[in-house]
Amino acid sequence: MKCKKKNCGRNSEYFQNLQFHRFPAEPELRRKWTEFAGLKQDVVIQSSFRLCSAHFTNEDYVVDKSGKRERKKTAVPSIPAELEVDSDSEEAETSRPNVPLPLYSSPALQDHNYVDFILSCTRWNESDDDEPVTGTTTAKICASPGKAIVDQPPVKSQRSSSSHIRCAKTIKQWKRKTSFWKSKALMWQRKYEDKTEKESSNEQKLIKLFHKNQSDVLLGRITRVQKWSKEMVLEGLKVRFVCGSGYDTIRQLPYVVLPSYRSLTERLQSIHFDTGYLREFHEFLKIKVPTMSDDELDCGGVLDEVSIDEGEDLCSSNHKNFGKTTLPPSDDLATHAIVFMLVGIKVRWKQVIAYDFTGNSIPKGALKSRVDTIIQECESIGLRIHFFTADYGAANRTMWHDYGVSTKKDSLSAISAIPHPVAPGRTLEFIPDPVHVFKNIVQGWLSNSVLKLPDWYVSLRSLNSNIVDTAHLTRLVQTEQNQRVKMAYNLMPADVDFEHLKISNVDKMKVSNSTKYCNNHLAAALNVLADQTGELCLKTTAAFIADLVLWYEVMTSRTSEFSLKASDPTFTNHLNMMVKLIPDIKAGAEGHWKPWQFAFVMSTTAVLRLARMLIEEKGYSEVFCSRFDQNCLESLFSVVRSKQKRPTALQFRCHLRTIAISQYMREVPGSSYDMDEGSYLNNFMDYVDQKNKEEKLEKKKSLAARQIVMTNSDAPVVYVESRALQLLSHYNNAEANATYHTAGYVLGSIAKRMKHRDCWLKHCIRKTPLEKHYAKYSSLLANARRKPYVFVTQIVFYFVLCLEASWDEHWQTGEKISGAALAELEVKLSVFNLKVPSCHNLKGKIIRTFIRFKSKTARVKKMRKRKYDSRSMVV
């Protein structure tokens, strides 16, 4: 608060020893206070108006019993501002608080001697007074600015003395103003420090929540990211994969900082991801393997197929067609994609290493050659492959036969590992996927209704029957149908109506449809029902279900609860018992042998041999059998199918590349398999960045060489106008309209990608068509879509017309569209002379965009419609 006395200027911040009194409410007393303060009589006295205690005498105060000094209610201020204690006296110095000066304050505010001001005041007085001030007085004043004016010796002139008094008053006023601005500067400094501290705190919070590129943009340090970090590229790939075309919409939201789709593709342009063995990932593994521990080098291979939609598409990034079978290569359209993945045993890492497109069947020897390549390449860089897991399909059985592993019933006792193809002294195991085996056993039981168990198992479990019958499940559900609380709550009456129950092949492959009929809850419920009703035959079904469930939990164990341990042979003994039981089972009333019996024995014995080797030779304390199943690939396929139920070959390739590079995996609701707990190998973006640098260098060299070829070409220059007029004479109106539409599409695509285009835009694009009869088709499309269309100039139309004719001549020979052929065509098309600005290599951009457009329209389409080709099909 501040004193309202005119020319006083005291405030509570610097005069903390003073009291500041409110104006009294009594009218007469308030009038006296107002006159003393020098305020106008009509001024409205507010509650904030104060007078400091310096204007009151000691008689105006009384001391109460507590020793507190209080003003009398009838006190009237009487000490004016001219009689206040001088600001330079000892009393004033002791009354002022020790206020720290701001760090950025001017030295003039801290130590001001006011010499210049006094001299100016003195010169002003000399012009008004008759007797000027003597030099002695001025010198004394200037020489001792720190002392009070009253301490100066008397001057000779009375008029000069009065002017000096006025100067002293003015000095005191300026000192008070200086003190005021010092306080203001201190206040601003405190506000600045508080703001800086708050911004620093917010900055630290942003750094914790966001990546560096994001925090820099959000804090306003930069407006555009020059180069995105590896972490941001990976995040962008994940969001792009999930959102698809909605990625650009998300980027436009406020406070969302993500790389553009073009930036993502540019960072990954060196990763071609062609079919077969992935050489880019092999080079990455060569860098990663030396940093891995010895236990991490023990690994295995997993392979599986997924159905895709038939059709051939051209990839615009590498000008290659995807859609035909590559294992083995042929001109037939692919119906499946097969993926090969490496997985760690002790440390659960995984990495896609190869993929191919296949038909409805795979010829003999094709899978074996691909597996041999994977084993040889991976063993050469230090990895140790101990097994390969696949389902029990016909193609995989053919591969096992190629390696000398028989799958016939007669060879059941001779199942063993094969010698390792690369490492002498080691073996290689082939494992039918345990999850597939479990599903086949359960579905085989449901389809045959009855399983006959051997007598030794009946005596081992103390049973009175050897029949495992689905009718027992029906009996259980019917008994509990009217109960309020059910033990078999997962089974409905329709699920156990096996006479009318029809399960499709797709539903049979869902794990949930098998665990519904085979779980511990169901086994316990059958035991309770047998004790309750006396039907002891139910216990046979309950015992078989319980043993099969325990086998499944051990073969898919991810925790120590069901792992195989050297110190506890319980689960090992159970697996050996199941290996003895399953071959002795007879399926159906006639007691047939089923293929899933061989798969069960082959899978279980292979896992037991691997566990024994890892425990005895490698020193493992326990083995998690889930490391040998296909969960990792099934999880990958679930993520791929979450985008399209039946992706095309090109879509599958793009999704697989994104997942493999960004290490993106998520749990898909309703998928057949549980989410795999493993993670992809990290730091692949380091290899990508290095590959990009090498690719750019090679691209510059290739472009320079191509330009030299174009420059030194002996082919004569073809002038566009004369050539185009010859072609138009042979074109009908429809062909000319289609060519004009192609030219507009090509120029529109280039204009979207180029930012600085003013230099060439006016030479190539018009707002209205030049020849309306050529642009009728384009105009109708523009009106139908209600969007502005790109109308090209005559010279561009003629140029595209020449390109169209050359394209038709080039492909009439029946040559297959490929990257090399397209590059050769680009050189041939460069002979046409285009009269447009040479900046931005516009001619080359038009040729390349035209080639991409024609290659896309010339792709092989799907020729027939399959029975289940609906978007709602479950695969």
Residue pairs with C-beta under 8 A, 6 or more apart in sequence:
1 11
1 12
1 20
1 48
1 50
2 9
2 10
2 11
2 12
2 50
3 9
3 10
3 11
3 20
3 50
3 51
3 52
3 54
3 55
4 37
4 39
4 49
4 50
4 51
5 36
5 37
5 38
5 51
5 52
5 55
5 77
5 80
5 81
6 37
6 38
6 39
6 81
7 38
7 81
7 173
8 52
8 54
8 55
8 81
8 84
9 173
9 176
9 180
10 18
10 52
10 54
11 183
12 18
12 20
13 97
13 99
13 183
14 96
14 97
14 99
14 179
14 183
15 52
15 54
15 95
15 96
16 97
17 95
18 52
18 53
18 54
18 95
19 52
19 53
19 69
19 71
20 50
20 51
20 52
20 53
21 50
21 51
21 52
21 53
21 56
21 71
22 47
22 49
22 50
23 30
23 33
23 34
23 45
23 49
23 50
23 51
24 30
24 33
24 73
29 74
29 76
30 45
31 41
32 76
33 51
33 76
33 77
34 41
34 43
34 45
35 41
36 51
36 55
36 76
36 77
36 78
36 80
37 51
37 77
51 77
53 61
53 71
54 79
54 84
54 85
55 77
55 78
55 79
55 80
55 81
56 71
56 75
56 77
56 78
56 79
57 78
57 79
60 71
60 72
60 75
60 76
61 69
61 70
61 71
61 72
61 75
62 69
62 70
62 72
63 69
63 70
64 70
82 169
85 91
85 92
85 95
86 92
86 148
86 150
86 172
87 172
87 175
87 176
88 146
88 147
88 148
89 148
99 182
99 183
99 186
100 186
101 109
101 110
101 182
101 186
102 182
102 185
102 186
102 188
102 189
103 189
104 185
104 189
105 182
105 185
109 178
109 181
109 182
109 185
112 178
113 145
113 146
114 145
114 171
114 174
115 142
115 145
117 170
117 171
117 174
118 138
118 141
118 142
118 145
118 167
118 171
119 138
119 142
121 163
121 166
121 167
121 170
122 133
122 138
122 141
122 163
122 164
122 167
125 133
125 160
125 163
125 166
125 167
126 132
126 133
129 157
129 159
129 160
129 163
130 159
131 157
131 159
131 160
132 157
132 160
133 155
133 157
133 160
133 163
133 164
134 155
134 156
134 157
134 160
137 152
137 155
137 160
137 164
140 152
140 153
141 149
141 152
141 164
141 167
144 152
149 164
149 165
149 167
149 168
149 171
150 168
152 164
154 161
155 161
155 164
203 215
203 219
206 214
206 215
206 218
206 219
207 215
209 215
210 218
210 257
211 229
211 231
211 232
211 235
212 229
213 225
213 228
213 229
213 232
213 257
214 232
214 257
216 222
216 225
217 223
217 225
217 257
218 255
218 257
225 257
225 259
228 236
228 259
228 263
228 267
230 685
230 686
230 689
232 258
232 259
233 259
233 263
233 264
233 267
233 268
233 685
234 661
234 662
234 663
234 685
235 258
236 258
236 259
236 263
236 264
237 264
237 268
237 658
237 661
237 662
237 664
238 662
238 664
239 247
239 250
239 258
240 247
240 261
240 264
240 658
241 643
241 655
241 658
241 659
241 662
241 664
243 249
243 250
244 643
247 258
247 261
248 260
248 261
250 256
250 258
251 258
251 260
259 267
262 753
265 317
267 688
267 689
267 692
268 657
268 661
268 688
269 317
269 692
269 695
270 280
270 688
270 691
270 692
270 694
270 695
271 280
271 657
271 661
271 688
271 691
272 280
272 317
272 318
273 280
273 653
273 656
273 657
273 660
274 318
274 320
275 322
275 326
275 327
275 355
275 356
275 357
275 653
276 326
276 354
276 355
276 356
276 370
277 353
277 354
277 370
277 373
277 374
277 377
278 352
278 353
278 354
278 355
280 687
280 691
281 351
281 352
281 353
281 660
281 684
282 353
282 377
282 381
283 687
283 691
284 681
284 684
284 687
285 351
285 353
285 378
285 381
285 383
285 681
286 381
287 686
287 687
288 681
288 683
289 297
289 381
289 382
289 383
290 382
293 347
295 346
295 347
295 618
296 344
296 346
296 347
296 349
297 382
297 383
297 384
298 344
298 345
298 346
298 384
298 386
298 614
298 618
299 342
299 343
299 344
299 345
299 349
299 378
299 383
299 384
299 385
299 386
300 342
300 343
300 345
300 385
300 386
300 387
300 388
300 389
300 627
300 628
301 340
301 341
301 342
301 343
301 353
301 371
301 374
301 375
301 385
301 387
301 388
301 389
302 340
302 341
302 342
302 343
302 388
302 389
302 390
302 630
302 632
302 633
303 338
303 339
303 340
303 341
303 367
303 371
303 388
303 389
303 390
303 396
303 633
304 338
304 339
304 390
304 391
304 630
304 633
304 634
304 637
305 336
305 337
305 338
305 358
305 393
305 395
306 336
306 337
306 338
306 339
306 637
306 640
306 641
306 652
306 875
307 335
307 336
307 646
307 875
308 334
308 335
308 336
308 337
308 357
308 646
308 647
308 648
308 649
308 652
309 644
309 646
309 647
309 648
309 649
309 862
309 869
310 323
310 333
310 334
310 335
310 862
310 864
310 866
311 323
311 333
311 648
311 649
311 859
311 860
311 861
311 862
312 321
312 322
312 323
312 324
312 333
312 649
312 859
312 860
312 861
313 321
313 322
313 323
313 648
313 649
313 650
313 856
313 859
314 320
314 321
314 322
314 650
314 817
314 852
314 855
314 856
314 859
315 321
315 322
315 650
315 653
316 852
316 856
318 819
319 818
319 819
319 822
319 851
319 852
319 855
320 818
320 819
321 817
321 818
321 859
321 860
322 357
322 648
322 649
322 650
322 653
323 333
323 334
323 357
323 648
323 649
323 650
323 859
323 860
324 330
324 331
324 332
324 333
324 334
324 357
324 649
324 860
325 332
325 333
325 334
325 357
325 358
325 359
326 334
326 356
326 357
326 358
327 338
327 356
327 357
327 358
327 362
327 366
327 367
327 370
328 363
328 366
330 359
332 359
333 359
333 860
333 862
334 357
334 358
334 359
334 649
335 358
335 359
335 360
336 357
336 358
336 359
336 360
337 355
337 356
337 357
337 358
337 649
337 652
337 656
338 355
338 356
338 357
338 358
338 362
339 352
339 354
339 355
339 633
339 636
339 637
339 656
340 352
340 353
340 354
340 355
340 370
340 371
340 374
341 350
341 351
341 352
341 353
341 632
341 633
341 636
342 350
342 351
342 353
342 374
342 378
342 383
342 385
343 349
343 350
343 627
343 632
343 678
344 350
344 627
344 678
345 386
345 614
345 627
346 614
346 620
348 627
348 676
348 677
348 678
348 679
349 678
349 679
349 680
349 681
350 632
350 676
350 678
350 679
350 680
350 681
351 660
351 680
351 681
352 636
352 656
352 659
352 660
353 374
353 378
354 370
354 373
354 374
355 653
355 656
356 370
357 649
358 395
361 394
361 395
362 395
362 398
364 398
364 402
365 402
367 395
367 396
367 398
367 399
367 402
368 399
368 402
368 403
371 388
371 399
372 421
374 385
375 385
375 421
375 422
375 428
376 421
376 422
378 385
379 385
379 422
379 423
384 423
384 426
385 428
386 426
386 427
386 428
386 429
386 610
386 613
387 428
387 429
387 430
387 431
387 606
387 610
387 628
388 428
388 429
388 430
388 431
389 430
389 431
389 432
389 433
389 628
389 629
389 630
390 396
390 399
390 430
390 431
390 432
390 433
390 630
391 432
391 433
391 436
391 630
392 432
392 433
392 436
392 437
392 440
392 595
392 596
392 599
396 432
397 407
400 406
400 407
400 430
401 407
403 418
403 428
403 430
404 418
405 415
405 418
405 430
406 414
407 595
407 598
407 602
408 598
409 593
409 598
412 583
412 598
412 601
415 601
415 602
415 605
415 606
416 609
417 427
417 428
417 429
417 430
417 606
417 609
418 427
418 428
418 430
419 426
419 427
419 428
420 426
420 427
420 428
421 428
427 609
427 613
429 606
429 609
429 610
430 602
430 606
431 602
431 603
431 606
431 607
431 628
432 599
432 602
432 603
433 603
433 629
433 630
434 552
434 555
434 556
434 603
434 604
434 607
434 625
434 628
434 629
435 511
435 556
435 629
435 630
435 631
435 634
435 673
436 599
436 630
437 596
437 599
437 600
437 603
438 511
438 514
438 518
438 548
438 551
438 552
438 555
439 508
439 509
439 510
439 511
439 514
440 595
440 596
440 599
441 548
441 582
441 596
441 600
442 514
442 517
442 518
442 548
443 503
443 508
443 514
444 587
444 594
444 596
445 451
445 468
445 470
445 517
445 587
446 470
446 498
446 501
446 503
446 517
448 587
448 588
448 592
448 594
449 469
449 470
449 471
449 498
449 588
449 589
450 467
450 468
450 469
450 470
450 587
450 588
450 589
451 467
451 468
451 544
451 585
451 586
451 587
452 466
452 467
452 468
452 585
452 586
452 587
452 591
453 463
453 466
453 467
453 468
453 540
453 544
453 581
453 584
453 585
454 466
454 581
454 584
454 585
455 466
456 584
457 463
457 466
457 581
457 584
458 464
458 465
458 466
458 540
461 540
461 543
463 536
463 539
463 540
463 543
464 536
464 537
464 539
464 540
465 536
465 537
465 539
465 540
466 540
467 537
467 540
467 541
468 540
468 541
468 544
469 537
469 541
470 496
470 498
472 526
472 537
472 538
472 541
473 488
473 491
473 496
473 517
473 522
473 541
474 496
474 497
474 498
475 529
475 535
475 538
476 487
476 488
476 491
476 496
476 522
476 525
476 526
476 529
476 538
477 488
477 491
477 492
477 493
477 495
477 496
478 493
478 496
479 529
479 533
480 486
480 487
480 488
480 525
481 493
487 521
487 524
487 525
487 528
488 521
488 522
488 525
489 521
490 516
490 519
490 521
490 522
491 516
491 517
491 522
494 501
495 501
495 516
495 517
503 513
506 874
506 875
507 513
509 672
510 672
511 672
511 673
512 672
518 545
518 548
518 549
518 552
519 545
519 549
520 546
520 549
522 542
522 545
523 542
523 543
523 545
523 546
523 549
524 542
526 538
526 539
526 541
526 542
526 545
527 538
527 539
527 542
529 535
529 538
530 536
530 537
530 538
530 539
530 542
547 574
547 577
547 578
547 581
548 578
550 574
551 574
551 575
551 578
551 604
553 562
554 562
554 564
554 571
554 574
554 575
554 625
555 575
555 603
555 604
555 607
555 625
555 626
555 629
556 625
556 626
556 629
556 631
557 563
557 564
557 624
557 625
557 626
558 624
558 626
558 677
559 624
560 622
562 571
563 571
563 622
563 623
563 624
563 625
564 571
564 572
564 611
564 615
564 622
564 623
564 625
565 571
565 621
565 622
566 615
566 616
566 621
566 622
567 621
572 608
572 611
575 604
575 607
575 608
576 608
578 600
578 604
579 600
579 601
579 604
579 605
579 608
582 597
582 600
582 601
583 597
583 601
585 597
586 592
586 593
587 593
587 594
606 628
607 625
607 628
610 623
610 628
611 623
611 625
614 620
614 623
615 621
615 623
630 673
631 673
631 674
631 675
631 676
632 676
632 678
634 671
634 672
634 673
634 676
635 665
635 667
635 668
635 671
635 673
635 675
635 676
636 656
636 659
636 665
638 668
638 671
638 672
638 673
639 655
639 659
639 664
639 665
639 666
639 668
640 647
640 652
640 655
640 656
640 659
641 647
641 668
641 875
642 668
643 651
643 655
644 651
645 871
645 872
645 873
645 874
645 875
646 869
646 873
646 875
647 655
658 664
659 665
660 680
661 684
661 685
661 688
663 679
663 680
663 681
663 682
663 684
665 675
665 676
665 679
665 680
667 675
706 823
706 826
706 827
709 827
710 827
710 830
713 827
713 830
713 831
715 828
715 831
716 831
717 831
717 832
717 833
718 802
718 831
718 832
718 833
719 833
720 795
720 798
720 799
720 802
720 832
720 833
720 834
720 835
721 795
721 798
723 798
723 802
723 805
723 832
724 797
724 798
724 799
724 801
724 802
725 798
727 801
727 802
727 805
728 736
728 801
731 739
731 801
733 773
734 777
736 773
736 774
737 774
737 775
737 776
737 777
737 778
738 777
739 797
739 800
739 801
739 804
740 769
740 771
740 774
740 775
740 777
740 778
740 792
740 797
741 777
741 778
741 781
742 800
742 804
742 850
742 853
743 792
743 796
743 797
743 799
743 800
743 801
744 778
744 789
744 790
744 791
744 792
745 790
745 853
746 800
746 846
746 849
746 850
746 853
747 764
747 765
747 790
747 792
747 796
747 846
748 789
748 790
749 849
749 853
750 842
750 845
750 846
750 849
751 757
751 761
751 765
751 790
754 840
756 840
757 840
759 837
759 839
759 840
760 836
760 837
760 839
760 840
760 842
763 793
763 795
763 836
763 837
764 792
764 793
764 795
764 796
764 836
764 842
765 790
765 791
765 792
765 793
766 791
766 792
766 793
767 791
768 791
769 775
769 778
769 779
769 791
770 791
770 793
770 794
770 797
771 794
771 797
772 779
774 797
775 791
778 789
778 791
779 789
781 789
782 788
782 789
792 800
795 834
795 835
795 836
796 834
796 836
796 846
799 832
799 834
799 846
800 846
800 850
802 832
803 829
803 832
803 846
803 847
803 850
806 825
806 828
806 829
806 832
807 825
807 850
807 851
807 854
810 825
810 828
811 817
811 858
815 821
817 855
817 858
822 851
822 855
825 851
826 844
826 847
826 848
826 851
829 847
829 851
830 843
830 844
830 847
834 842
834 843
834 846
836 842
836 843
